[in-house]
Amino acid sequence: MGKALGIISLIFGLIGLLLGWLIWIFFPILGYIVPGVAIVTGIIGIVVDDSKGMAIAGLILGAIGLIVIIVLPIIFLLILFSVPFIY
């Protein structure tokens, strides 16, 4: 099938990693979908495509992006509730 799924996975992985937090702030559901697409197309690209390098890179970037999106709200809430309020 070529390199199409690897390229798609790499593009969505980069978007999910670099802009995932920004996407998550404005469109929370879309913040989870973009790295998810990178992970799914990366897995399919590893199985189907001839060139597996870009698919593996997209899979790794998508997984890291998804971890960042999951951990970001937790860190935000911990910071929010640990700062004392000034009355």
N, C-alpha and C positions, 0 to 999 in steps of 0.2 A: 504494500500500500504506500510505501515511500516514507516520507518524514512528516506528513501532515499532522498526525496526532502528537508527535513529539514537539513540533513547533507550537501547536495550540496549548499543550501542557506547559511549555516554557513561558509563553506569553501570559497565560492566566496565573502561573506561579509567580512571575515577577510582579504582576499587578496586585495579586493577593498579598505578597510580602511587602512591597513598597507602599502601596496605597490602601492596603486592607484596613488599617486603623481609621483612615479618613473615610473610607466607604462605610465602615461600621458605625461611625458617629452619625452620619446622615441617613443611611439606609441599613439598619441593623441586619435584616435578613440577607441582603445582597452581600454583606461582608462575610457571611458564612458560605454563600454559594460560589463566589469566585475561587477561593482556594479548593473548594470541593470539586469544581470542574477540573482544576489542575490535577488533583489527585486521581480522579476517575480517568481522565484522558491519558495521564501518565501511566497508569496501570495497563490500560488497553494498548497504549503505544509500546510498552515493553513487550507485551505478548505478541502483537500483530506486526509492528513495524520492523523494517530491516535495520535501521539505525536506532539504537536504543539510548544513546547518550543524552539527547535532548529530552527524551521522555523521562529518564531517570532524574535529570536536573529539575524538570518541571514538577515531578512527584515530590522531590525533596523540598523545593521552594514552596509548593502548596502545603505540605505538611507543616513546615515551619510557620508559614503564614496563618494556618489554622490554629496552631498553638498560640501564636501571638494574639489572635482575635479572641481566643478563649481566656487567656490570662489577663488581657488588657482591662476588662471590666472588674476583675477581682482586684487588681492593683489600684485601679481608680477608686473603688469603694473602700479599700483599706486606707488609702491616703485621705479620702474624704472624711472618714470617721475617726481617724487618728489625730487630725488637726483640731486643737481646741477652739471653740467658738468664742469670739470676742463680743461681749455684750455692751 
